Structure formats: structure tokens, C-alpha cells
Amino acid sequence: MEHVIENIDKLDFSNPLSLKTIRNRTRVDGKMVNKKLMLATLHTFERYSKVEPLEVGSGKNILNVWSRV
């Protein structure tokens, strides 16, 4: 989990990022991090907060969007 936190801290959060984008950019040993582990990590640390969901396309899809506080 420490490697995941280090990689998340390196990301550019100038704009809020979706969970999918965070997972794609945060890889440990070339492998994508488990979705549940990533969500648990983001929820545990107060540095990151969930942003109001953004509607995409026709409004049927909702993204899980995060930003750095």
C-alpha cells in the first residue's frame, strides 16, 4: 500500500481525476492496482477528497472523481 501512496502523490491533480485514470497512471511493477484497494487508499487519506460526480456523454454515466486537498 505504501507504493500505491507514493505513486498517487506523483500524479498531477491540477484537474480532478477519475478513479479509472488514477488506476491507469498508478502502476506497481507494471501492473494495475486493484480497484477496491485504490478506493480504500483514497478514502483513508485526508489528502484526497471525492468531488461531485461529473456527468459524461448523455448523462447516463457517472464518474468516480477525486482531487487533492
SEVO-25595 format. One line per 3 residues: number of its first residue (from 1); their letters; for each residue x, y, z of N, C-alpha, C. Coordinates in nm, 2 decimals. Each point is the difference from the previous one (the first is absolute). Last residue first. Example, Ala and Ser with C-alpha at 12.3 -4.5 7.8 and 13.67 -1.06 7.14 Angstrom:
// residues 2
2> sa> 1.28/-0.22/0.71/0.09/0.11/0.00/-0.08/0.11/0.08 ~ 0.03/-0.57/-0.01/-0.09/0.12/0.00/0.09/0.12/0.00
***
This chain:
// residues 69
69> vrs> -0.66/1.77/-0.18/-0.04/0.11/0.09/0.12/0.10/0.02 ~ -0.12/-0.34/-0.43/0.09/0.01/0.12/-0.04/0.13/0.07 ~ -0.34/-0.32/-0.30/0.09/0.11/-0.01/0.09/0.00/0.13
66> wvn> -0.38/-0.34/-0.32/0.08/0.03/0.12/0.09/0.12/-0.02 ~ -0.47/-0.31/-0.21/0.10/0.10/-0.02/0.07/0.04/0.13 ~ -0.32/-0.37/-0.28/0.05/0.01/0.13/0.12/0.09/0.00
63> lin> -0.43/0.00/-0.36/0.14/-0.03/0.03/0.03/0.01/0.15 ~ -0.46/-0.11/-0.33/0.06/0.09/0.11/0.14/-0.05/0.03 ~ -0.40/-0.05/-0.43/0.12/-0.05/0.07/0.04/0.10/0.11
60> kgs> -0.37/0.10/-0.29/-0.03/-0.13/0.06/0.12/-0.06/0.09 ~ -0.02/0.41/-0.28/-0.05/0.02/0.13/-0.03/-0.13/0.07 ~ 0.18/0.08/-0.45/-0.14/0.02/0.01/-0.05/0.02/0.14
57> gve> 0.50/0.06/-0.04/-0.08/-0.04/-0.12/-0.14/0.04/0.02 ~ 0.22/0.00/0.45/0.08/-0.02/-0.12/-0.10/-0.04/-0.12 ~ 0.02/0.25/0.53/-0.07/-0.08/-0.09/0.07/0.00/-0.14
54> lpe> 0.20/0.04/0.52/-0.02/0.07/-0.13/-0.08/-0.09/-0.09 ~ 0.04/0.04/0.57/0.01/-0.08/-0.12/-0.03/0.08/-0.13 ~ 0.21/0.20/0.46/-0.13/-0.03/-0.05/0.01/-0.07/-0.14
51> vks> 0.41/-0.07/0.31/-0.06/0.12/-0.06/-0.14/-0.04/-0.05 ~ 0.37/-0.19/0.39/-0.09/-0.04/-0.11/-0.07/0.13/-0.04 ~ 0.49/-0.01/0.23/-0.14/0.00/0.03/-0.08/-0.03/-0.13
48> yre> 0.53/-0.03/0.27/-0.08/-0.02/-0.12/-0.15/0.01/0.03 ~ 0.34/0.02/0.33/0.06/0.09/-0.10/-0.09/0.00/-0.13 ~ -0.06/-0.27/0.41/-0.07/0.13/-0.01/0.05/0.09/-0.10
45> fth> -0.01/-0.56/0.02/0.09/0.12/0.02/-0.08/0.13/-0.02 ~ -0.21/-0.43/-0.04/0.07/0.00/0.13/0.08/0.13/0.02 ~ -0.24/-0.11/-0.41/-0.10/0.03/0.10/0.08/0.02/0.14
42> lta> 0.24/-0.14/-0.39/-0.05/0.14/-0.02/-0.09/0.04/0.12 ~ 0.15/-0.45/-0.01/0.11/0.09/0.02/-0.04/0.15/-0.01 ~ -0.31/-0.34/-0.10/0.03/0.00/0.14/0.11/0.10/0.04
39> lml> -0.10/-0.07/-0.46/-0.11/0.07/0.07/0.02/0.01/0.15 ~ 0.30/-0.26/-0.25/0.02/0.14/-0.04/-0.11/0.08/0.07 ~ -0.03/-0.47/0.05/0.12/0.05/0.07/0.02/0.15/-0.03
36> kkn> -0.33/-0.22/-0.24/-0.04/0.01/0.14/0.11/0.06/0.08 ~ 0.09/-0.09/-0.46/-0.10/0.11/0.02/-0.04/0.02/0.14 ~ 0.49/-0.21/-0.15/-0.14/-0.04/0.02/-0.09/0.12/0.03
33> vmk> 0.44/0.08/-0.29/-0.03/-0.03/0.14/-0.15/-0.04/0.01 ~ 0.35/-0.08/-0.43/-0.10/0.09/0.05/-0.04/-0.04/0.15 ~ 0.50/-0.10/-0.22/-0.14/-0.05/0.01/-0.09/0.10/0.06
30> gdv> 0.49/0.04/-0.06/-0.06/-0.01/-0.13/-0.14/-0.06/0.00 ~ 0.24/0.10/0.41/0.07/-0.10/-0.08/-0.06/-0.03/-0.13 ~ -0.30/0.30/0.22/0.11/-0.05/0.09/0.06/-0.12/-0.07
27> rtr> -0.30/0.47/-0.15/0.03/-0.14/-0.01/0.12/-0.04/0.09 ~ -0.34/0.42/-0.14/0.06/-0.05/0.12/0.02/-0.15/-0.01 ~ -0.23/0.25/-0.34/0.13/0.07/0.02/0.08/-0.04/0.12
24> nri> -0.44/-0.19/-0.10/0.09/-0.01/-0.12/0.14/0.06/0.02 ~ -0.33/0.05/0.34/0.05/-0.13/-0.01/0.09/-0.03/-0.12 ~ -0.21/0.42/0.04/0.10/-0.02/0.11/0.05/-0.14/0.00
21> tkl> -0.34/0.10/-0.30/0.12/0.07/-0.04/0.11/-0.02/0.11 ~ -0.43/-0.17/0.10/0.06/-0.07/-0.11/0.13/0.06/-0.05 ~ -0.26/0.22/0.32/0.06/-0.11/0.06/0.07/-0.09/-0.11
18> slp> -0.05/0.52/-0.10/-0.09/-0.11/0.03/0.08/-0.12/0.06 ~ 0.13/0.54/0.06/0.02/-0.12/-0.08/-0.10/-0.11/0.04 ~ 0.07/0.58/0.01/-0.05/-0.12/0.07/0.02/-0.12/-0.10
15> nsf> 0.33/0.40/-0.06/-0.14/-0.02/-0.03/-0.04/-0.13/0.08 ~ 0.42/0.13/0.08/-0.05/0.13/-0.03/-0.15/0.00/-0.04 ~ 0.33/-0.36/0.17/-0.14/0.02/0.03/-0.05/0.14/-0.02
12> dlk> 0.41/-0.37/-0.13/-0.03/0.14/-0.01/-0.15/0.01/0.02 ~ 0.34/-0.40/0.21/-0.09/0.04/-0.11/-0.03/0.15/0.01 ~ 0.27/-0.25/0.32/0.08/0.05/-0.12/-0.10/0.05/-0.11
9> din> -0.15/-0.22/0.41/0.05/0.14/0.03/0.07/0.06/-0.12 ~ -0.15/-0.45/-0.03/-0.12/0.10/0.00/0.05/0.14/0.02 ~ 0.31/-0.36/0.05/-0.03/0.03/-0.14/-0.12/0.10/-0.02
6> eiv> 0.13/-0.14/0.44/0.11/0.08/-0.06/-0.03/0.03/-0.15 ~ -0.30/-0.28/0.23/-0.01/0.14/0.05/0.11/0.09/-0.06 ~ 0.00/-0.47/-0.09/-0.11/0.07/-0.06/-0.01/0.14/0.04
3> hem> 0.32/-0.27/0.20/0.04/0.03/-0.14/-0.11/0.07/-0.07 ~ -0.08/-0.15/0.43/0.09/0.11/0.01/0.04/0.04/-0.14 ~ -0.26/-0.39/0.08/-0.08/0.12/0.00/0.09/0.13/0.00
***
